[in-house]
Amino acid sequence: MSGPELMATHRRDPVDFGRSFVASEAFKALFREGMALVEDTAAYLDGPGRDESRKLPRAAGVAYASESMRLTTRLMQVASWLLVQRALAEGEVTPNQALAEKNRVRLSTQEKPTAPADFEALPTTLQDLVALSMRLHVRILHLDRLIAEDRPVPPRVESPVARQHGLLQMAFADRR
């Protein structure tokens, strides 16, 4: 079998990154990580965080309230994205339904608007949760872009030069 014939028999349809990723172990690990962060954050904000925030000076208390709201918003967006992707992977929703859900709760880029000095005055646990959520959010945004940009690649059309080259190889292969 010649090179062009061999290549023709091994052609495959392009892999749909989104579908393959959400069905992977990597997605399942990401899902567990995201949901664990949501649970840890909720437990902190409802427990020790509430006590710590009461002890803060006024300016730091305002920063605490702002950061905790941004944190919960960011994590709700992440959790929503993860749940929609899992539902899509498990066939609970159609791609069109997933897109409609995605459009309802958009992932937005969020900067850390709290002044660095005010942020440093926050409890360490809140700072850590904010940092973890921001890293997770950036990863999710990246994956979302990859999935959104995943378009079927049009089939390759063999160039006339490659076809002629293959024919020449076949013609001279018998003479070696």
N, C-alpha and C positions, 0 to 999 in steps of 0.2 A: 504494500500500500504506500503510495507516495505521500509527501508532506502535505499538499493541499487536500488530498482525500482523507488523510488522517485527521487533519484539523477540522474538516467538515463533519466527521463523525463524532468529534469530541466537543462540539459547540453545545453550550447550555444556555438556557434562559438566564438573564441576570437575576441575582439574588435580591429579594426585597428585604432591605436591612431592617425596616421597622418590624415586619412580621417575624423575621428570624430572631431579632433581638428580644422582643417581648416574650418569646417562647423559650428563651435561654436561661441557663442557670445564673448568668450574670444579672439578668433582669430580676430574677427572684431574689438574689442577694441585695440588689439595689432597693427592691420593694421592702424587704425586711429592715434594711438600714433606715429607710425613710420613715416607715411606720414606727420603728423603735424611737427614732428622734422625736416624732410627734408625741408619743406616749411619755418619753422622758421630759420633754418640755412642759407638757400639761401637768405632770406630777410636780415638777419644780415650781411652776407658776402658781399652782393651787396650794402648795405646801410651803416649803422653805423659802421660796422666792417672795411670797406674800409677806412673810415675817421679816425678811431682809429688807424689803422695800419700805416698810414702816420705819425702819431705823435710819434711813438715808436722809441727808439734808434736803431741803426743798428743791434745789436745782437738780440734784442727782435723782430725786424722786420723779421729777418731770421727765428726765432722760430715761429713767427706768420704765415709766409708763409708755413713752414713745417707742422705745426699743422693743418692749414686750409686745406691743401692737404690731409693729413691723415684723417681728419674729413669727407671731401667730399667723399673720396674713401670708407670709412667705411659705410657712409650713402647710397652710391650707391649700395653697396653689400646688405645692409639690405633691401633697397627698391626693388631691383631685386628679392630677396628671397620672400619678402611679395607678390609682384605682381605675381610671378610664383605660389605660394601656393594658392592665391585667384583664379587665372585662372584655376588651377586644381580643386578647390572646386566647381567652377561654371561650370565645364565641358567644358571650352573653350579650354583646351589642354588635351591630354591623359597623363597617368602616364609616358610613354616613352618620350613624348615631354617635359614634366616637368623635367625629369631627364637630358635630353640633354641640356636644358636651365641652369639647376643647374650646370652642368659641365662646361658650358661656363663662368659663373660668379661665381667663388668659394668664399665662405665665408672663410676668413683667419683670424687667430688670430693676433691681432696687439698689440704690447706693446707701452707704451708711451715713446718713445726714447728721447724726449726733456728733458734736464737736469732740475731737479726740480726748480732751481733758475731761469732759463730761462722761464719755464712754469709759475711760479708765477708772472713774469713780464708781462705776456699777459693780455689783457683786461678780466675782470671778466666774461663778457658775453661769450667770446670764451671759457674760462675755463669751464663754466657751460655747454655749448653745447658739448664740448669734453667729459665731464663726463657723460652727459645724453646719448650720442651716444655710449659710451663704455659700459654702463650698458645695453642698448638695444641690442647691438651687442652680449654681453655675453648671454643674454636671447635667442636670435635668434640661436646662436650656440648650446645652450643646446637643444632647440626644434628641430633643424635640426638633432642632434645626436639621439634624441628620435625617430623621424620619420624614420631616416635611419635604426635604429636598430630594428624597429618594424617589426618583422617577424611572420608569422603565427605559432602558437604553435601547435606542432603535437598533435593529439587526444590522450587523456589519455587512457592507456590500463589498465583495471581493473586487479588488482593483484589476483592471485589464492587464496591467503589468505583472501582478502576482500570478494571475492565471497563466499568462504566457511563460513566466518563469517556471511554474509547475509543470507545464507541458514540456518545456525544454529538459527539465530534470528527468522526467519520465522517459523522454526519447533517448537521452544519453545514458540512462541508468543501465539499460540492457547491454551496452557496449563496454562496460568496465570489466 
